[in-house]
């Protein structure tokens, strides 16, 4: 999936034709479809898995599929459903992030900021979801012009994101006016030294 999401989806489809009554097969198909951007198919597969297993942990992914289909209101409906209360903390955090994104889709940027001001935002743990939550909060702050605050949260997200799940470091460079020349040719540097970033600051 990380290398070729579309190929993964095609493999998952082949597996689904052979083992469509197996929940794990349908789950793989749903996730592969989501990764490949086939949100309608992903939503159908994940709904099927939920019916087969009674597992509500797919709700955040389903809500994000609704966003991908241009239906942010439905994403918010899922985010406010009673079943969300029974999710574990990682899934709840994912749903918060998806819901904030849906509010952005609707132009409700201030509401997105407020929706992410939850206790988990101040976590002192090394929870794997913290980088994504901090990044989402920084993004929300940027959308309402609170750049200085957003930078602080981007720094936290970049430091916590050891797996590269976000582009927090790149966003920080953009905020600081740092631009890397993608056309750099090592042949132009006889010493083979790494290129230094150029800066383009306004003001």
C-alpha positions as CSV (number, residue, x, y, z in Angstrom):
1,X,0.0,0.0,0.0
2,X,2.8,2.4,0.8
3,X,4.5,1.8,-2.5
4,X,1.6,1.5,-5.0
5,X,-1.8,2.1,-3.4
6,X,-3.7,1.4,-6.7
7,X,-1.9,-2.0,-7.2
8,X,-2.8,-2.8,-3.6
9,X,-6.4,-2.0,-4.3
10,X,-6.4,-4.3,-7.3
11,X,-4.9,-7.1,-5.2
12,X,-7.5,-6.6,-2.5
13,X,-10.3,-6.7,-5.1
14,X,-9.0,-10.1,-6.3
15,X,-8.9,-11.3,-2.7
16,X,-12.4,-10.0,-2.1
17,X,-13.7,-12.1,-5.1
18,X,-12.3,-15.2,-3.5
19,X,-13.0,-14.5,0.1
20,X,-15.7,-12.0,0.3
21,X,-17.2,-13.6,3.4
22,X,-14.0,-13.1,5.4
23,X,-14.0,-9.9,7.5
24,X,-10.2,-9.5,7.3
25,X,-10.4,-9.6,3.5
26,X,-13.1,-7.0,3.4
27,X,-11.1,-4.9,5.9
28,X,-8.0,-5.1,3.7
29,X,-10.1,-4.1,0.6
30,X,-11.6,-1.1,2.5
31,X,-8.2,0.2,3.7
32,X,-6.6,-0.3,0.2
33,X,-9.5,1.5,-1.5
34,X,-9.1,4.3,1.0
35,X,-5.4,4.6,0.4
36,X,-5.9,4.6,-3.3
37,X,-8.5,7.4,-3.1
38,X,-11.5,5.2,-4.0
39,X,-13.7,6.6,-1.2
40,X,-17.0,5.2,-2.3
41,X,-15.7,1.7,-2.5
42,X,-13.8,2.1,0.7
43,X,-16.9,3.3,2.5
44,X,-18.9,0.3,1.2
45,X,-16.3,-2.2,2.3
46,X,-15.8,-0.7,5.8
47,X,-19.6,-0.6,6.3
48,X,-19.6,-4.3,5.4
49,X,-16.8,-5.0,7.9
50,X,-18.6,-3.2,10.6
51,X,-21.8,-5.2,10.0
52,X,-19.8,-8.4,10.0
53,X,-17.8,-7.8,13.1
54,X,-19.7,-5.1,15.1
55,X,-16.4,-3.3,15.4
56,X,-16.9,0.5,15.5
57,X,-13.1,1.3,15.2
58,X,-13.6,1.9,11.5
59,X,-15.8,5.0,12.1
60,X,-13.0,7.6,11.8
61,X,-12.0,6.1,8.4
62,X,-15.6,6.0,7.3
63,X,-16.0,9.6,8.3
64,X,-12.9,10.6,6.3
65,X,-14.4,8.7,3.3
66,X,-17.5,10.9,3.6
67,X,-15.2,13.9,3.5
68,X,-13.4,12.5,0.4
69,X,-16.8,12.2,-1.2
70,X,-17.6,15.9,-0.6
71,X,-20.0,15.2,2.2
72,X,-18.5,16.8,5.3
73,X,-21.9,17.0,7.0
74,X,-22.2,13.2,7.0
75,X,-18.7,13.0,8.4
76,X,-19.8,15.2,11.3
77,X,-22.8,13.1,11.8
78,X,-20.6,10.0,12.2
79,X,-18.3,12.0,14.5
80,X,-21.2,12.8,16.8
81,X,-22.7,9.3,16.8
82,X,-23.0,7.6,20.2
83,X,-20.7,4.8,19.2
84,X,-17.8,7.2,19.1
85,X,-17.9,7.3,22.9
86,X,-16.9,3.6,23.0
87,X,-13.8,4.0,20.9
88,X,-10.3,3.7,22.4
89,X,-8.2,6.9,22.7
90,X,-6.3,6.6,19.4
91,X,-9.6,6.1,17.4
92,X,-11.2,9.0,19.3
93,X,-8.3,11.3,18.4
94,X,-8.5,10.2,14.8
95,X,-12.2,11.1,14.8
96,X,-11.4,14.5,16.3
97,X,-8.9,15.2,13.5
98,X,-11.4,14.1,10.8
99,X,-14.2,16.2,12.3
100,X,-11.9,19.2,12.4
101,X,-11.1,18.6,8.7
102,X,-14.9,18.4,8.0
103,X,-15.4,21.8,9.7
104,X,-12.6,23.2,7.5
105,X,-14.4,21.8,4.5
106,X,-17.5,23.8,5.6
107,X,-15.6,27.0,6.2
108,X,-16.0,26.7,10.0
109,X,-12.3,27.4,10.8
110,X,-12.8,28.8,14.2
111,X,-15.0,25.8,15.1
112,X,-12.2,23.5,13.9
113,X,-9.8,25.2,16.3
114,X,-12.2,24.9,19.3
115,X,-13.0,21.2,18.5
116,X,-9.3,20.2,18.8
117,X,-8.9,21.9,22.2
118,X,-9.2,18.7,24.1
119,X,-7.4,17.2,27.0
120,X,-5.3,14.9,24.8
121,X,-3.7,18.0,23.2
122,X,-1.7,18.5,26.4
123,X,-0.6,14.9,26.7
124,X,2.8,14.2,28.3
125,X,2.8,10.7,27.0
126,X,4.6,9.3,23.9
127,X,1.3,8.2,22.4
128,X,1.7,7.5,18.6
129,X,-1.2,9.8,17.8
130,X,0.2,12.9,19.4
131,X,2.1,14.2,16.3
132,X,-1.0,13.9,14.1
133,X,-3.2,15.7,16.7
134,X,-0.6,18.5,17.2
135,X,-0.2,18.9,13.5
136,X,-4.0,19.1,13.0
137,X,-4.2,21.8,15.7
138,X,-1.4,23.8,14.1
139,X,-3.1,23.6,10.8
140,X,-6.3,24.8,12.3
141,X,-4.5,27.7,14.0
142,X,-2.9,28.7,10.7
143,X,-6.4,28.7,9.0
144,X,-7.5,31.5,11.4
145,X,-4.2,33.5,11.2
146,X,-2.7,32.5,14.5
147,X,0.7,31.9,13.0
148,X,2.9,32.2,16.1
149,X,0.9,29.7,18.0
150,X,0.7,27.4,15.0
151,X,4.5,27.4,14.7
152,X,4.8,26.3,18.4
153,X,2.6,23.3,17.7
154,X,4.3,22.5,14.4
155,X,7.6,22.3,16.3
156,X,6.1,19.9,18.8
157,X,4.6,17.8,15.9
158,X,7.8,17.7,14.0
159,X,9.8,16.6,17.1
160,X,7.2,13.9,17.8
161,X,6.8,12.6,14.3
162,X,9.5,10.0,14.1
163,X,7.6,8.0,11.5
164,X,7.1,10.9,9.1
165,X,3.3,10.7,9.2
166,X,3.0,14.5,8.7
167,X,4.9,17.2,6.8
168,X,5.3,19.3,9.9
169,X,9.0,19.9,9.3
170,X,8.3,21.1,5.8
171,X,5.5,23.3,7.0
172,X,7.9,24.8,9.5
173,X,10.4,25.6,6.7
174,X,7.7,27.3,4.8
175,X,6.7,29.4,7.7
176,X,10.4,30.4,8.3
177,X,10.8,31.3,4.6
178,X,13.2,28.5,3.9
179,X,13.1,27.2,0.3
180,X,15.2,24.2,-0.9
181,X,16.3,24.2,-4.6
182,X,15.0,21.0,-6.1
183,X,17.0,21.6,-9.2
184,X,20.4,21.4,-7.4
185,X,22.9,19.3,-9.3
186,X,25.7,17.7,-7.3
187,X,27.9,18.0,-10.4
188,X,27.9,21.8,-9.9
189,X,29.5,21.3,-6.6
190,X,33.1,20.0,-6.9
191,X,33.2,19.2,-3.2
192,X,30.0,17.2,-3.3
193,X,28.7,19.3,-0.3
194,X,25.1,19.3,0.5
195,X,23.3,22.5,-0.8
196,X,22.5,25.1,1.7
197,X,18.9,26.3,1.8
198,X,18.1,29.7,0.4
199,X,15.9,32.0,2.3
200,X,13.2,34.2,1.0
201,X,11.7,36.2,3.8
202,X,9.2,38.9,3.4
203,X,9.6,42.2,5.1
